[in-house]
Amino acid sequence: MANRDLNRDEMLAALDWYRAVGVDIAVREEPVDRFAASAIAPARTQRTVPPPGLPQQVPASPPPAAPVVTTSDADPETARELAAKAQTLDALRDTLEAFEGCGLKLRATNLVFADGNPQADIMLVGEAPGRDEDLQGKPFVGRSGQLLDRMLGAIGLDRTTVYIANTVPWRPPGNRTPAPSEVAVCLPFLYRQIELVAPKVLVALGGASASTLFETNTGITRLRGQWRDLTINGHTMRAVATLHPAYLLRQPAAKKLAWQDLLAVQAELEASSP
C-alpha cells in the first residue's frame, strides 16, 4: 500500500498515541553520532580587521538562551508535612491536586486518587495507573481492573465494599516503572490515605506494591500469601500480598495461587468482623 499524507484527524490520533506510550521528543530519520560530533574541535572564528580609518564593527550579542526548565521531585519531608495536614480524604485529594512536587504529574491526564468505599474494612494497593486509569481518573479500570472485579466478586466483594489506591497516583509515561524518587515523594500521601481509611485488612497487589509497603526485596512469588501485622502512621492492620491482575492475564496458570490468597483474605475478613 502506497504511503499517503495523513489528514488532520489521523495526525491528531497519531500524536495522541505517541503521548500515550511516552514519546515526548522528535528525532531525525538518521541516527546522529554525538560522540563523533563532540570530538571535532570547533572551527576557529576569523576576525576581519577593517582598513585604517574605518570604524570597527562590534559583533552583535547573541540572543539570550531560552531558560531550560528542569523537573525534580520534591523532598519527601515536604510531602510528609503536606499529607499530615489533611484531616479528611477529600482534603488529601485536594492537596495532591495542588501538589507540584512529582514530575509524573506533568505528563499525566488525571490524578488517580482512589475508588471504592472509604469506610471499607479492606484496602487494596496497586503500583501505578495505566492508560485507562489515567484517562478515567480511577484505579484498575482497564483489563486488569476487570479481572480484579471478577476476583473480588468470587469472594463476595465489589467496589462498594473495598477501597482501592496505588503507591503512585499519576501514570508514569509509557507505563514505565516509577522511579524510586517518584515513589518516595508519593509515599507519604499513600500512608496518610491508609491512615484515614484505617482498614482492617490491607492487600498489596503485585511485587512493586508489596516491596514498597513491606519494605522488602523478596520476590512476589515467595512473598505472596504470607500474613503480617503492618503498622503505618500509627494504624495497625493485617496485611498480605498477592499477584497483580496484570500478571495473571499474562500467566493464567498462576490464578490458582491468587485464588488461595483470596480465600485467605475472605477468612481474615470474617475473623475480624464482630
DOBAPA-739000 format. One line per 10 residues: their letters; for each residue x, y, z of N, C-alpha, C. Coordinates in Angstrom, 1 decimal. Layout:
BEGIN
a = X,Y,Z,X,Y,Z,X,Y,Z | ...
***
This chain:
BEGIN
manrdlnrde = 0.9,-1.2,0.0,0.0,0.0,0.0,0.9,1.2,0.0 | 0.7,2.1,-0.9,1.5,3.3,-1.1,1.3,4.3,0.1 | 2.3,5.0,0.5,2.2,6.0,1.5,1.4,7.1,1.1 | 0.6,7.7,2.0,-0.2,8.9,1.7,-0.1,9.8,2.8 | -0.5,11.1,2.5,-0.5,12.1,3.6,-1.7,11.9,4.5 | -1.4,12.0,5.8,-2.5,11.9,6.8,-3.3,13.1,6.9 | -4.6,12.9,7.1,-5.5,14.0,7.3,-5.4,14.5,8.8 | -6.0,15.6,9.1,-5.9,16.2,10.4,-6.3,15.3,11.5 | -7.4,14.6,11.4,-7.8,13.7,12.5,-6.8,12.5,12.7 | -6.3,12.0,11.6,-5.3,10.9,11.7,-4.0,11.4,12.3
mlaaldwyra = -3.6,12.6,12.0,-2.4,13.2,12.7,-2.6,13.4,14.2 | -3.8,13.9,14.5,-4.1,14.1,16.0,-4.1,12.7,16.7 | -4.7,11.7,16.0,-4.7,10.4,16.6,-3.3,9.8,16.8 | -2.5,10.0,15.8,-1.1,9.6,15.9,-0.4,10.2,17.1 | -0.5,11.6,17.2,0.1,12.3,18.3,-0.4,11.8,19.6 | -1.7,11.5,19.7,-2.3,11.1,21.0,-1.7,9.7,21.3 | -1.5,8.9,20.3,-0.9,7.5,20.6,0.6,7.7,21.0 | 1.3,8.6,20.4,2.7,8.8,20.8,2.8,9.3,22.3 | 1.9,10.2,22.6,1.8,10.7,24.0,1.5,9.6,25.0 | 0.6,8.7,24.6,0.2,7.6,25.5,1.3,6.6,25.8
vgvdiavree = 2.2,6.4,24.8,3.3,5.5,25.0,4.6,6.2,25.5 | 4.5,7.5,25.8,5.6,8.1,26.5,6.6,8.8,25.5 | 6.3,9.0,24.2,7.1,9.7,23.3,6.9,11.2,23.5 | 8.0,11.9,23.8,7.8,13.3,24.1,8.9,14.1,23.4 | 9.7,13.5,22.5,10.7,14.3,21.7,10.7,13.8,20.3 | 11.1,14.7,19.4,11.2,14.3,18.0,12.7,14.0,17.6 | 12.9,13.0,16.8,14.2,12.6,16.4,14.3,12.6,14.9 | 15.5,12.6,14.3,15.7,12.6,12.9,15.5,11.2,12.3 | 15.5,11.2,11.0,15.3,9.9,10.3,16.6,9.0,10.5 | 17.8,9.7,10.5,19.1,9.0,10.6,19.7,9.3,12.0
pvdrfaasai = 20.3,8.3,12.5,20.9,8.5,13.9,22.1,9.4,13.8 | 22.3,10.1,14.9,23.4,11.1,15.0,24.5,10.6,16.0 | 25.7,10.5,15.5,26.8,10.1,16.4,27.3,11.2,17.2 | 26.8,11.4,18.4,27.1,12.5,19.3,28.6,12.5,19.7 | 29.1,11.2,19.9,30.5,11.1,20.3,31.4,11.7,19.2 | 31.1,11.3,18.0,32.0,11.8,16.9,31.9,13.3,16.8 | 30.7,13.8,17.0,30.4,15.3,16.8,31.2,16.0,17.9 | 31.2,15.5,19.1,31.9,16.2,20.2,33.4,16.1,20.1 | 33.9,15.2,19.3,35.4,15.0,19.2,35.9,16.0,18.2 | 35.1,16.6,17.3,35.5,17.6,16.3,35.7,18.9,17.0
apartqrtvp = 36.9,19.5,16.9,37.2,20.8,17.5,36.4,21.8,16.8 | 35.9,22.8,17.5,35.1,23.9,16.9,36.0,24.7,16.0 | 35.5,25.1,14.8,36.3,25.9,13.9,36.6,27.2,14.5 | 37.9,27.6,14.2,38.4,28.9,14.8,37.7,30.1,14.0 | 37.1,31.0,14.7,36.5,32.1,14.0,37.5,33.1,13.6 | 37.5,33.5,12.3,38.4,34.5,11.8,37.8,35.9,12.0 | 38.6,36.8,12.5,38.1,38.2,12.6,38.6,39.0,11.5 | 37.8,39.7,10.8,38.2,40.6,9.8,38.5,42.0,10.3 | 39.7,42.4,10.1,40.2,43.7,10.6,39.9,44.8,9.5 | 39.1,45.8,9.8,38.7,46.8,8.7,40.0,47.6,8.4
ppglpqqvpa = 40.0,48.2,7.3,41.1,49.1,6.9,41.2,50.3,7.9 | 42.4,50.9,8.0,42.6,52.0,8.9,41.7,53.2,8.5 | 41.2,53.8,9.6,40.3,54.9,9.3,38.8,54.6,9.4 | 38.5,53.3,9.2,37.1,52.9,9.3,36.8,52.4,10.7 | 35.6,52.7,11.1,35.2,52.2,12.5,35.1,50.7,12.5 | 35.5,50.2,13.6,35.4,48.7,13.8,34.0,48.4,14.2 | 33.5,47.3,13.6,32.2,46.8,13.9,32.2,45.9,15.1 | 31.4,46.2,16.0,31.2,45.3,17.2,30.2,44.3,16.9 | 30.6,43.0,17.0,29.6,41.9,16.7,28.4,42.0,17.7 | 27.3,41.8,17.1,26.1,41.8,17.9,26.1,40.7,18.9
spppaapvvt = 25.6,41.0,20.1,25.5,40.0,21.1,24.5,38.9,20.7 | 24.8,37.7,21.0,23.8,36.6,20.7,22.6,36.8,21.5 | 21.4,36.4,21.0,20.2,36.5,21.8,20.3,35.6,23.0 | 19.7,36.0,24.1,19.8,35.2,25.4,19.1,33.8,25.1 | 19.8,32.8,25.7,19.3,31.4,25.5,18.0,31.3,26.3 | 17.1,30.5,25.7,15.8,30.2,26.4,16.1,29.5,27.7 | 15.4,29.8,28.8,15.6,29.1,30.0,15.3,27.6,29.9 | 16.1,26.8,30.5,15.9,25.4,30.5,15.1,25.0,31.7 | 13.9,24.4,31.4,13.0,24.0,32.5,13.3,22.6,32.9 | 13.7,22.4,34.1,14.0,21.0,34.6,13.0,20.7,35.7
tsdadpetar = 12.7,19.4,35.8,11.8,18.9,36.8,12.5,17.9,37.8 | 12.3,18.2,39.0,12.9,17.3,40.0,11.8,17.0,41.1 | 11.8,15.8,41.6,10.9,15.5,42.6,11.2,16.2,44.0 | 10.2,16.6,44.7,10.3,17.3,45.9,10.9,16.5,47.0 | 11.3,17.1,48.0,11.8,16.4,49.2,10.7,15.6,49.9 | 10.8,14.3,50.1,9.7,13.6,50.8,9.3,14.2,52.1 | 10.2,14.9,52.8,9.8,15.6,54.0,8.7,16.6,53.8 | 8.8,17.3,52.7,7.8,18.3,52.3,6.5,17.6,52.1 | 6.5,16.5,51.4,5.3,15.7,51.1,4.7,15.2,52.5 | 5.5,14.8,53.4,5.0,14.3,54.7,4.3,15.5,55.4
elaakaqtld = 4.9,16.6,55.4,4.3,17.8,56.1,2.9,18.1,55.5 | 2.8,18.1,54.2,1.6,18.4,53.5,0.5,17.3,53.8 | 0.9,16.1,53.7,0.0,15.0,53.9,-0.6,15.0,55.3 | 0.3,15.3,56.3,-0.1,15.3,57.7,-1.2,16.3,58.0 | -1.2,17.4,57.2,-2.2,18.4,57.4,-3.6,18.1,57.0 | -3.7,17.1,56.1,-5.0,16.7,55.6,-5.8,15.9,56.6 | -6.9,16.4,57.0,-7.7,15.7,58.1,-8.8,14.8,57.5 | -9.0,14.9,56.2,-10.0,14.0,55.6,-9.4,13.5,54.2 | -10.1,12.5,53.7,-9.7,12.1,52.4,-9.9,13.1,51.3 | -11.0,13.8,51.4,-11.2,14.9,50.4,-10.1,16.0,50.5
alrdtleafe = -9.7,16.3,51.7,-8.6,17.3,51.9,-7.3,16.8,51.3 | -7.1,15.5,51.5,-5.9,14.8,51.0,-5.9,14.8,49.5 | -7.0,14.6,48.9,-7.1,14.6,47.4,-6.9,16.0,46.9 | -7.4,17.0,47.6,-7.2,18.4,47.2,-5.7,18.8,47.3 | -5.1,18.3,48.3,-3.6,18.5,48.5,-2.8,17.9,47.3 | -3.2,16.7,46.9,-2.5,16.1,45.8,-2.8,16.8,44.5 | -4.0,17.3,44.3,-4.3,18.0,43.1,-3.5,19.3,43.0 | -3.1,19.9,44.1,-2.4,21.1,44.1,-0.9,20.9,44.2 | -0.5,19.7,44.4,0.9,19.3,44.7,1.7,19.3,43.3 | 2.8,20.0,43.3,3.6,20.1,42.1,5.0,19.5,42.3
gcglklratn = 5.1,18.7,43.3,6.5,18.1,43.7,6.8,16.8,43.1 | 6.0,16.3,42.2,6.3,15.0,41.5,6.2,15.2,40.0 | 7.3,14.9,39.3,7.4,15.1,37.9,6.3,14.3,37.1 | 5.8,13.2,37.6,4.8,12.4,36.9,3.6,13.2,36.6 | 3.3,14.2,37.4,2.1,14.9,37.3,2.1,15.7,36.0 | 3.3,16.1,35.5,3.4,17.0,34.3,2.8,16.3,33.1 | 3.0,15.0,33.0,2.5,14.3,31.8,1.3,13.5,31.9 | 0.8,13.5,33.2,-0.5,12.7,33.4,-1.7,13.5,33.0 | -2.7,12.8,32.6,-4.0,13.4,32.3,-4.8,13.8,33.5 | -4.9,12.8,34.4,-5.7,13.0,35.6,-5.0,12.4,36.8
lvfadgnpqa = -5.3,13.0,38.0,-4.9,12.3,39.3,-5.7,11.1,39.5 | -5.1,10.0,39.8,-5.8,8.7,40.1,-5.7,8.5,41.6 | -6.7,9.0,42.3,-6.6,9.1,43.7,-7.1,7.7,44.4 | -8.3,7.3,44.1,-8.8,6.1,44.7,-10.2,5.8,44.1 | -10.7,4.6,44.5,-12.0,4.2,44.1,-12.5,3.3,45.2 | -13.8,3.2,45.3,-14.4,2.3,46.3,-15.0,3.0,47.5 | -15.1,2.3,48.6,-15.8,2.8,49.8,-14.7,3.1,50.9 | -14.6,4.4,51.3,-13.6,4.8,52.3,-13.9,4.2,53.7 | -15.1,3.7,53.9,-15.4,3.0,55.2,-15.2,1.5,55.1 | -14.6,1.0,54.0,-14.4,-0.4,53.9,-13.4,-1.0,54.9
dimlvgeapg = -13.6,-2.3,55.2,-12.7,-3.0,56.1,-11.4,-3.4,55.4 | -11.4,-3.4,54.0,-10.3,-3.9,53.3,-9.8,-2.9,52.3 | -8.5,-2.7,52.2,-8.0,-1.7,51.2,-7.0,-2.5,50.3 | -7.0,-2.2,49.0,-6.1,-2.8,48.1,-5.2,-1.8,47.5 | -3.9,-2.1,47.3,-3.0,-1.1,46.8,-2.2,-1.7,45.7 | -2.3,-1.0,44.5,-1.5,-1.4,43.3,-0.3,-0.6,43.2 | 0.3,-0.6,42.0,1.6,0.1,41.8,1.4,1.5,41.3 | 0.8,1.6,40.0,0.7,2.9,39.4,-0.5,2.8,38.3 | -1.1,3.9,38.0,-2.1,3.9,37.0,-1.6,3.5,35.6 | -2.4,2.9,34.8,-2.1,2.7,33.4,-2.9,3.7,32.5
rdedlqgkpf = -2.9,3.4,31.2,-3.5,4.4,30.3,-5.0,4.6,30.6 | -5.8,3.5,30.7,-7.2,3.6,31.0,-7.5,4.4,32.3 | -6.6,4.0,33.3,-6.8,4.7,34.6,-6.5,6.2,34.5 | -5.5,6.5,33.7,-5.1,7.9,33.6,-6.2,8.7,32.9 | -6.9,8.1,31.9,-7.9,8.8,31.2,-9.2,9.0,32.1 | -9.5,7.9,32.9,-10.7,8.0,33.7,-10.5,8.5,35.1 | -9.3,8.6,35.5,-9.1,9.1,36.9,-9.4,8.1,38.0 | -9.5,6.8,37.7,-9.8,5.8,38.7,-8.9,4.7,38.5 | -8.5,4.0,39.7,-7.6,2.9,39.6,-8.3,1.6,39.1 | -7.5,0.8,38.4,-8.0,-0.5,38.0,-9.3,-0.5,37.2
vgrsgqlldr = -9.3,0.2,36.1,-10.5,0.2,35.2,-10.2,-0.4,33.8 | -9.0,-0.8,33.6,-8.6,-1.5,32.3,-8.9,-3.0,32.4 | -8.2,-3.7,31.6,-8.4,-5.2,31.6,-8.0,-5.8,32.9 | -6.9,-5.3,33.5,-6.6,-5.9,34.9,-7.6,-5.5,35.9 | -8.2,-4.3,35.8,-9.3,-3.9,36.7,-10.5,-4.8,36.5 | -10.8,-5.2,35.3,-12.0,-6.0,35.1,-11.7,-7.4,35.7 | -10.5,-7.9,35.6,-10.2,-9.2,36.2,-10.2,-9.0,37.8 | -9.8,-7.9,38.3,-9.8,-7.7,39.7,-11.3,-7.7,40.2 | -12.1,-7.1,39.5,-13.6,-7.1,39.8,-14.1,-8.5,39.9 | -13.7,-9.3,39.0,-14.2,-10.7,39.0,-13.6,-11.5,40.2
mlgaigldrt = -12.3,-11.2,40.5,-11.7,-11.8,41.6,-12.4,-11.5,42.9 | -12.7,-10.2,43.1,-13.4,-9.7,44.3,-14.8,-10.3,44.4 | -15.5,-10.4,43.2,-16.8,-11.0,43.2,-16.8,-12.4,43.6 | -15.7,-13.1,43.4,-15.7,-14.6,43.7,-15.7,-14.8,45.2 | -15.3,-13.7,46.0,-15.4,-13.9,47.5,-16.4,-12.9,48.1 | -17.3,-12.5,47.3,-18.5,-11.7,47.8,-18.2,-10.2,48.0 | -17.2,-9.7,47.3,-16.8,-8.3,47.4,-17.0,-7.6,46.1 | -17.1,-6.3,46.2,-17.1,-5.4,45.0,-16.6,-4.0,45.4 | -16.8,-3.1,44.5,-16.2,-1.7,44.7,-17.0,-0.9,45.7 | -18.1,-1.4,46.2,-18.8,-0.8,47.3,-18.3,-1.3,48.6
tvyiantvpw = -17.6,-2.4,48.6,-17.1,-3.0,49.9,-15.6,-3.0,50.1 | -14.9,-2.4,49.1,-13.4,-2.3,49.2,-13.0,-0.9,48.9 | -11.7,-0.6,49.2,-11.2,0.7,48.8,-9.9,0.4,48.1 | -9.7,1.1,46.9,-8.5,0.8,46.0,-7.7,2.0,45.8 | -6.4,1.9,45.9,-5.5,3.0,45.6,-4.2,2.4,45.0 | -3.2,3.3,44.7,-1.9,2.9,44.1,-0.8,3.6,44.9 | 0.4,3.0,44.8,1.5,3.7,45.5,1.8,5.0,44.9 | 1.6,5.1,43.6,1.8,6.4,42.8,0.5,6.8,42.2 | 0.0,8.0,42.4,-1.3,8.4,41.9,-1.3,9.0,40.5 | -0.2,9.1,39.8,-0.1,9.6,38.4,0.6,8.5,37.5
rppgnrtpap = 0.1,8.5,36.3,0.6,7.5,35.4,2.1,7.8,34.9 | 3.0,6.9,35.1,4.3,7.1,34.5,4.3,7.0,33.0 | 5.0,7.8,32.3,4.9,7.8,30.8,5.3,6.5,30.2 | 4.4,6.0,29.3,4.7,4.7,28.7,4.5,3.5,29.6 | 3.9,3.8,30.7,3.6,2.7,31.7,5.0,2.2,32.3 | 6.0,3.0,32.3,7.3,2.5,32.9,7.1,2.4,34.4 | 8.1,1.7,35.0,8.1,1.5,36.4,8.5,2.9,37.1 | 7.7,3.3,38.1,8.0,4.6,38.8,9.4,4.5,39.3 | 10.1,5.7,39.2,11.5,5.8,39.7,11.4,5.8,41.3 | 12.5,5.4,41.9,12.5,5.5,43.4,12.2,6.8,44.0
sevavclpfl = 12.7,7.9,43.3,12.4,9.2,43.8,10.9,9.6,43.7 | 10.2,9.1,42.6,8.8,9.3,42.4,8.0,8.6,43.5 | 8.4,7.3,43.8,7.7,6.6,44.8,7.9,7.2,46.2 | 9.1,7.7,46.4,9.4,8.3,47.8,8.6,9.5,48.0 | 8.4,10.4,47.0,7.7,11.6,47.2,6.2,11.4,47.3 | 5.7,10.3,46.7,4.2,10.0,46.7,3.9,9.2,48.0 | 4.8,8.5,48.6,4.5,7.5,49.6,3.9,8.2,50.9 | 4.3,9.4,51.3,3.6,10.0,52.4,2.1,10.2,52.2 | 1.7,10.5,51.0,0.3,10.7,50.7,-0.4,9.3,50.8 | 0.2,8.3,50.3,-0.4,6.9,50.4,-0.5,6.5,51.9
yrqielvapk = 0.5,6.8,52.7,0.5,6.4,54.1,-0.6,7.2,54.8 | -0.8,8.4,54.5,-1.9,9.2,55.1,-3.2,8.7,54.7 | -3.3,8.3,53.4,-4.5,7.7,52.9,-4.9,6.5,53.6 | -3.9,5.6,53.9,-4.2,4.4,54.6,-4.6,4.7,56.0 | -4.0,5.7,56.6,-4.3,6.1,58.0,-5.7,6.6,58.1 | -6.2,7.4,57.1,-7.5,7.9,57.2,-8.6,6.8,56.9 | -8.3,5.9,56.0,-9.2,4.8,55.7,-9.3,3.8,56.9 | -8.1,3.6,57.5,-8.0,2.7,58.6,-8.6,1.3,58.4 | -8.1,0.6,57.3,-8.7,-0.7,57.0,-8.3,-1.8,58.1 | -9.1,-2.8,58.2,-8.7,-4.0,59.0,-7.7,-4.9,58.2
vlvalggasa = -7.9,-4.9,56.9,-7.0,-5.8,56.1,-6.5,-4.9,54.9 | -5.2,-5.1,54.6,-4.5,-4.4,53.5,-4.0,-5.5,52.6 | -4.3,-5.4,51.3,-3.8,-6.3,50.3,-2.9,-5.6,49.3 | -1.7,-6.0,49.2,-0.7,-5.4,48.2,-0.9,-6.2,46.9 | -1.2,-5.5,45.9,-1.4,-6.2,44.6,-0.1,-6.1,43.8 | 0.6,-7.2,43.7,1.8,-7.2,42.9,3.1,-6.9,43.7 | 4.2,-7.3,43.0,5.5,-7.2,43.7,5.9,-5.8,44.0 | 5.7,-4.8,43.1,6.1,-3.5,43.4,5.4,-2.9,44.6 | 4.1,-3.1,44.7,3.3,-2.6,45.9,3.8,-3.3,47.1 | 4.0,-4.6,47.1,4.4,-5.3,48.3,5.8,-4.9,48.7
stlfetntgi = 6.7,-4.7,47.8,8.1,-4.3,48.1,8.1,-2.9,48.8 | 7.2,-2.0,48.3,7.1,-0.7,48.9,6.5,-0.7,50.3 | 5.4,-1.4,50.4,4.6,-1.3,51.7,5.3,-2.2,52.8 | 5.9,-3.3,52.4,6.5,-4.2,53.3,8.0,-4.0,53.5 | 8.6,-3.0,52.7,10.0,-2.7,52.8,10.9,-3.9,52.7 | 10.7,-4.6,51.6,11.4,-5.9,51.3,11.8,-6.0,49.9 | 12.8,-6.8,49.6,13.2,-7.1,48.2,12.8,-8.5,47.8 | 12.1,-9.2,48.7,11.7,-10.5,48.4,10.7,-10.5,47.2 | 10.9,-11.5,46.3,10.0,-11.5,45.1,8.6,-11.9,45.5 | 7.7,-11.5,44.6,6.2,-11.7,44.9,5.8,-13.1,45.0
trlrgqwrdl = 6.5,-14.0,44.2,6.1,-15.4,44.3,6.4,-16.0,45.6 | 7.4,-15.5,46.3,7.8,-16.0,47.6,7.0,-15.3,48.7 | 6.7,-14.0,48.4,6.1,-13.1,49.4,4.6,-13.3,49.6 | 4.0,-13.7,48.5,2.5,-13.8,48.4,2.0,-14.8,49.5 | 0.8,-14.5,50.0,0.2,-15.4,50.9,0.7,-15.4,52.4 | 1.7,-14.6,52.6,2.3,-14.5,54.0,1.7,-13.3,54.8 | 1.0,-13.6,55.8,0.3,-12.6,56.5,1.2,-12.0,57.6 | 1.0,-10.7,57.8,1.8,-10.0,58.8,0.9,-8.9,59.4 | 1.4,-8.4,60.6,0.8,-7.2,61.2,1.6,-6.0,60.7 | 1.0,-5.1,60.0,1.6,-3.9,59.4,1.1,-2.6,60.1
tinghtmrav = 2.1,-1.8,60.5,1.7,-0.6,61.2,2.2,0.6,60.3 | 1.2,1.5,59.9,1.5,2.6,59.1,0.9,3.9,59.8 | 1.8,4.8,60.1,1.3,6.1,60.8,0.5,5.8,62.0 | 0.9,4.8,62.8,0.2,4.5,64.0,-1.0,3.6,63.8 | -1.4,3.3,62.6,-2.6,2.3,62.4,-2.0,1.0,62.1 | -2.5,0.0,62.8,-2.0,-1.4,62.6,-3.1,-2.2,62.0 | -2.8,-3.0,61.0,-3.8,-3.9,60.3,-3.1,-5.2,59.9 | -3.9,-6.1,59.5,-3.4,-7.3,58.9,-3.1,-7.1,57.4 | -2.0,-7.6,56.9,-1.6,-7.3,55.6,-1.1,-8.6,54.9 | -1.3,-8.6,53.6,-0.8,-9.7,52.8,-0.6,-9.3,51.4
atlhpayllr = 0.2,-9.9,50.6,0.5,-9.6,49.2,-0.1,-10.7,48.3 | -0.5,-10.4,47.2,-1.0,-11.4,46.2,-0.5,-10.9,44.8 | -0.7,-11.8,43.8,-0.3,-11.5,42.5,-1.1,-10.4,41.8 | -0.5,-9.6,41.0,-1.2,-8.5,40.4,-2.1,-9.1,39.3 | -3.3,-8.5,39.1,-4.2,-9.0,38.0,-3.5,-8.9,36.6 | -2.7,-7.9,36.4,-2.0,-7.9,35.1,-1.1,-9.1,34.9 | -0.4,-9.5,35.9,0.4,-10.7,35.9,-0.4,-11.9,35.6 | -1.6,-12.0,36.2,-2.5,-13.2,36.0,-3.0,-13.2,34.5 | -3.1,-12.0,33.9,-3.5,-12.0,32.5,-2.4,-12.6,31.6 | -1.2,-12.4,32.0,-0.1,-12.9,31.2,0.2,-14.4,31.6
qpaakklawq = -0.1,-14.8,32.9,0.2,-16.1,33.3,-1.0,-16.7,34.0 | -2.0,-17.2,33.1,-3.3,-17.7,33.7,-3.1,-18.8,34.6 | -2.0,-19.6,34.5,-1.8,-20.7,35.4,-1.6,-20.3,36.8 | -1.2,-19.1,37.0,-1.0,-18.6,38.4,-2.3,-18.2,39.1 | -3.4,-18.2,38.4,-4.7,-17.8,39.0,-5.0,-18.7,40.2 | -4.5,-20.0,40.2,-4.8,-20.9,41.4,-4.2,-20.4,42.6 | -3.0,-19.7,42.5,-2.3,-19.2,43.6,-3.1,-17.9,44.2 | -3.5,-17.1,43.2,-4.3,-15.9,43.6,-5.6,-16.3,44.3 | -6.2,-17.4,43.8,-7.4,-17.9,44.4,-7.2,-18.3,45.9 | -6.0,-19.0,46.1,-5.7,-19.3,47.5,-5.6,-18.1,48.4
dllavqaele = -5.0,-17.0,47.8,-4.8,-15.8,48.6,-6.2,-15.1,48.8 | -7.0,-15.2,47.9,-8.4,-14.6,48.0,-9.2,-15.3,49.1 | -9.1,-16.6,49.1,-9.8,-17.4,50.2,-9.3,-17.0,51.6 | -7.9,-16.8,51.6,-7.3,-16.4,52.9,-7.8,-15.0,53.3 | -7.9,-14.1,52.3,-8.4,-12.7,52.6,-9.9,-12.8,53.1 | -10.7,-13.6,52.5,-12.1,-13.8,52.9,-12.1,-14.3,54.3 | -11.3,-15.3,54.7,-11.3,-15.8,56.0,-10.8,-14.8,57.0 | -9.8,-14.0,56.7,-9.3,-12.9,57.6,-10.4,-11.9,57.8 | -11.1,-11.5,56.8,-12.2,-10.5,57.0,-13.3,-11.1,57.9 | -13.6,-12.3,57.7,-14.7,-12.9,58.5,-14.2,-13.0,60.0
assp = -12.9,-13.3,60.2,-12.4,-13.4,61.6,-12.3,-12.0,62.2 | -12.1,-11.0,61.4,-12.0,-9.6,62.0,-13.4,-8.9,62.2 | -14.4,-9.5,61.7,-15.8,-8.9,61.8,-16.3,-9.3,63.2 | -17.0,-8.3,63.8,-17.6,-8.6,65.2,-18.7,-9.6,65.2
***
